[in-house]
Amino acid sequence: MRTSSITRIRFGRLAAAAIAFATAVGAQCTLTGCAAAGPCGATGADCNCAECEVCRFNADLACVEVKIKDNTPRTEYKGKTYYFCSEDCKRDFIKDPDKYLASSIKKAG
């Protein structure tokens, strides 16, 4: 049982660190815009990135950052365009957008 408790504590700390990292990366792009290196490593006019709200919600750091291209999955919701790393994430978002945006609203407020 002790090993299980330690594993849960380590996983909880890892998840918290992953969420903090994803939030910091998103804040950097928001605060610095394209004047500095963006989260996708781009600079200047090439800084065309977004965050996959579904992956951010799930703390999936491998897919949080999305380089926006012509074929990048996207959808409109309440007048704003949201971009996704995959069609699967787009479908999940469309099913319940407020679920994925609720944590963004809490952080901003």
N, C-alpha and C positions, 0 to 999 in steps of 0.2 A: 504493500500500500504506500510506503514511503516514496518509492520510485515514481508512482503515479502522481503523487502530490508535487514532487519536484518537477516532473515533466510538465504538469499543468502550469506551474509558476513560470517556468522557462518559456513555454509557449505564449503565455499571457504577456510576458515582457517583450518577447519577439514581435508579437502582434502590435503592441503599443508602440514599439520602436518603428515598425513598418508604417503605421498610420502617421506618426510624427514626421517621418522622412517624406512621405508622399505629400503631406500638407506643406512642409517647408519648400519642397520643389515647386509646388503650385504657387505658393506665395512669392517665390523668387521671380517667376515669370510674370506674375501679376504686378509686382512692385517695380521690377527693372525693365519690364517690357522687352523690346528687342535691342535695347542699347547695349546690353551685356549678353553673354552666352545664355541662351534659353535652356529649358529643361531637355530639349532634344539635341543640345549641343550646337544649335544654329546661332548665327549672329546676324545682325542687320536685317535686311529685307527677307532673309531666308528663315527667320524665326516664325514659323507658322505651325504652332503646336497647340494641343488641347489636352484635357484629361478625360479619360474614360470614366464616367461617373460610376459605372457598375464595378469596374476593377478597383476604383478608389474606395468604394463602399466595402468591398470584399478584401481590402488590403492586399491586392494582387499587384505588387510593385513591378513585376515584369511587364505588365500591360497598362499601367496607369497613364503613361505618356503616349500620346498619339500624334504622329506627324500627319498633318492635314494635307491630303492630296485629292485629286479629282475623284478617286474611287474610294475614299475613306467613308465608312458607314456613318450616317448622320440622320438626325431627325429634328424637327421643330417642336418645341413645347413652350407654351405661354410666351411666344414671341422671341424665343432664344433658340439658337442652333446648338445642339449637343453632338459631339463626335465620339466614336467608339472604336475600340481596337478590333472588333469583329462583329459580324452580323448577329451572332448569338447574344452578345452584350446589348446590341441595339434592340433585339426582340425582348430581352429581359427588362430593359428600361421602359419600353413602350407599354408593357403589361402593367407596370406600377412605378411611374416616374417619381412620384412623391416619396416613395420608399428610399430611393437613391439620393434624392435631393435634400431630404430632411436633415441629414447630418451636415450637409454644406450650410444650410440655413442656421443651424445651431452654432456652428463654428463662427459664422459671420456676425451673429447677433450678440 
